[in-house]
Amino acid sequence: MESARVAPDSLQWASVTDVGKVRQGNEDFVGDPARLAPLVGSAARLEKRGALFAVADGMGGHARGEIASKLAIEVLYSTFYNAPGDPVEGFRKAILTANTAVRRAGVLARPETIGDGQGARTLPRMGTTLVAALVLGRWVLVGNIGDSRAYLMQDGRLEQVSRDHTYLAEEVRRGLVPPEAAEAAAFKHLITRSLGTRDAVDVDLFWRPWPPGATLLLASDGLHGVVEELEMETILASRAPDEAVAALVKAAHEAGAPDNVSVVVVRKAAARGKAERA
């Protein structure tokens, strides 16, 4: 777990990744400016280009999901913080570069199989979801591929910012599956878009205001797949980032934690006058 501050925006954050209660290994990976400080570089570079946060949930045979998620975030950070020019365009290009890196690694890796004889089958190439958020002054830019999510909390209300790239989410958006039936759907975790599975990938980008007191939550489906949004909202409203990430992982464990759980919480300090009146 890491937490830190970045001047001049007085950001506070914490991040954690947990294996859960069922899985044998952890295929998630998280990124924040403290964890990946060698890739971020100097404080001046961080302040100039903005604070980048990310969660990736890997997939593939054996340890390949773990490799894919780590590679995606490390390439994302090294590309973004070392690229010249506009940070906004650099953010998008860094995600696309991460896709290329994971794709290339998957193509070059020896195919893995499970089973013997006619029952043997080839495991899929490595891939990973990715949700990333770039804090730039009074705004935050979110990009996502897959079903790892970004939420923004303002004035006590939690809003999902990212868009799930799953077969079920697509069916709900088309009106073919009613939202109330989504939780019971057998195919709700079938991903339609991920890093590394195709040569080219579409990135959904979302701008949101980033006022004092706002809180950003990035999470893999190991959290949002088992913990209700109302409970996440309550935890975020009453705890500092380092306490919040611990409480969110605990809530996932209490719900069974069938998958790896990864969480990043970022908060912009409330305006001084507002804090004094509170």
Backbone hydrogen bonds, N-H to C=O, Kabsch-Sander energy under -0.5 kcal/mol:
donor,donor_aa,acceptor,acceptor_aa,energy
2,E,15,S,-1.0
4,A,13,W,-0.7
6,V,11,L,-0.7
10,S,6,V,-0.7
11,L,6,V,-1.4
12,Q,267,R,-2.6
13,W,4,A,-1.1
14,A,265,V,-2.0
15,S,2,E,-1.0
16,V,263,V,-2.4
18,D,261,V,-3.0
21,K,257,A,-2.7
22,V,257,A,-0.9
27,E,25,G,-0.6
29,F,56,A,-2.2
31,G,54,A,-2.8
36,L,32,D,-2.3
37,A,34,A,-1.3
39,L,36,L,-1.2
40,V,36,L,-1.6
41,G,37,A,-2.5
46,L,42,S,-2.0
47,E,43,A,-2.5
48,K,44,A,-2.1
49,R,45,R,-2.5
50,G,46,L,-2.0
51,A,135,V,-1.6
52,L,50,G,-0.5
53,F,133,A,-2.3
54,A,31,G,-2.3
55,V,131,V,-2.3
56,A,29,F,-2.6
58,G,27,E,-2.5
58,G,56,A,-0.6
59,M,127,G,-3.0
61,G,124,P,-1.0
64,R,61,G,-2.8
65,G,62,H,-0.5
67,I,63,A,-1.9
68,A,64,R,-2.8
69,S,65,G,-2.3
70,K,66,E,-1.7
71,L,67,I,-2.7
72,A,68,A,-2.5
73,I,69,S,-1.9
74,E,70,K,-2.4
75,V,71,L,-2.6
76,L,72,A,-2.2
77,Y,73,I,-2.5
78,S,74,E,-2.5
79,T,75,V,-2.6
80,F,76,L,-2.3
81,Y,77,Y,-2.6
82,N,78,S,-0.9
83,A,79,T,-0.7
83,A,80,F,-0.8
90,G,86,D,-2.3
91,F,87,P,-2.1
92,R,88,V,-1.5
93,K,89,E,-2.4
94,A,90,G,-2.2
95,I,91,F,-1.6
96,L,92,R,-2.0
97,T,93,K,-2.4
98,A,94,A,-2.0
99,N,95,I,-1.9
100,T,96,L,-2.0
101,A,97,T,-2.2
102,V,98,A,-2.3
103,R,99,N,-2.7
104,R,100,T,-2.6
105,A,101,A,-2.2
106,G,102,V,-2.2
107,V,103,R,-2.2
108,L,104,R,-2.3
109,A,105,A,-1.4
114,I,121,R,-2.2
119,G,116,D,-1.4
120,A,117,G,-1.5
121,R,114,I,-2.2
123,L,112,E,-3.4
127,G,59,M,-2.3
128,T,195,L,-1.7
129,T,57,D,-2.0
130,L,145,I,-2.7
131,V,55,V,-2.3
132,A,143,G,-2.9
133,A,53,F,-2.7
134,L,141,L,-3.0
135,V,51,A,-2.9
135,V,133,A,-0.6
136,L,134,L,-0.7
136,L,139,W,-3.0
139,W,136,L,-2.0
140,V,208,R,-2.6
141,L,134,L,-2.6
142,V,140,V,-0.5
142,V,206,F,-3.0
143,G,132,A,-2.7
144,N,204,D,-1.7
145,I,130,L,-2.7
149,R,219,A,-2.6
151,Y,217,L,-3.1
152,L,159,E,-2.6
153,M,215,T,-3.3
154,Q,152,L,-0.5
154,Q,157,R,-1.9
157,R,154,Q,-1.9
159,E,152,L,-2.4
161,V,150,A,-2.8
161,V,159,E,-0.6
162,S,150,A,-1.4
165,H,146,G,-1.7
166,T,164,D,-0.8
167,Y,190,L,-3.0
168,L,187,F,-0.5
170,E,166,T,-2.2
171,E,167,Y,-2.0
172,V,168,L,-2.5
173,R,169,A,-2.5
174,R,170,E,-1.7
175,G,172,V,-1.3
176,L,171,E,-2.4
177,V,171,E,-1.1
181,A,178,P,-2.0
182,A,179,P,-1.3
184,A,181,A,-0.6
185,A,181,A,-0.5
185,A,182,A,-1.3
188,K,185,A,-1.1
190,L,187,F,-1.6
191,I,189,H,-0.7
192,T,165,H,-2.2
193,R,165,H,-1.0
195,L,128,T,-3.2
197,T,194,S,-0.6
204,D,144,N,-1.6
204,D,202,D,-0.5
206,F,142,V,-2.5
208,R,140,V,-2.0
210,W,138,R,-3.4
213,G,268,K,-2.5
214,A,211,P,-2.0
215,T,153,M,-2.2
216,L,266,V,-3.4
217,L,151,Y,-2.6
218,L,264,V,-2.6
219,A,149,R,-2.4
220,S,262,S,-1.8
223,L,220,S,-2.0
224,H,220,S,-1.4
225,G,221,D,-1.4
226,V,223,L,-1.7
227,V,223,L,-2.3
232,M,228,E,-2.0
233,E,229,E,-2.8
234,T,230,L,-2.1
235,I,231,E,-2.3
236,L,232,M,-2.5
237,A,233,E,-2.0
238,S,234,T,-1.0
238,S,235,I,-0.6
239,R,235,I,-0.7
244,A,240,A,-2.9
245,V,241,P,-2.4
246,A,242,D,-1.1
247,A,243,E,-2.2
248,L,244,A,-2.6
249,V,245,V,-2.1
250,K,246,A,-2.1
251,A,247,A,-2.2
252,A,248,L,-2.0
253,H,249,V,-2.2
254,E,250,K,-2.4
255,A,251,A,-1.1
256,G,253,H,-1.7
257,A,252,A,-2.1
261,V,18,D,-3.0
263,V,16,V,-2.7
264,V,218,L,-2.4
265,V,14,A,-2.7
266,V,216,L,-2.6
267,R,12,Q,-3.3
268,K,214,A,-2.3
269,A,10,S,-1.6
269,A,267,R,-0.6
275,A,271,A,-2.6
276,E,272,R,-2.3
277,R,273,G,-1.6
278,A,274,K,-1.4
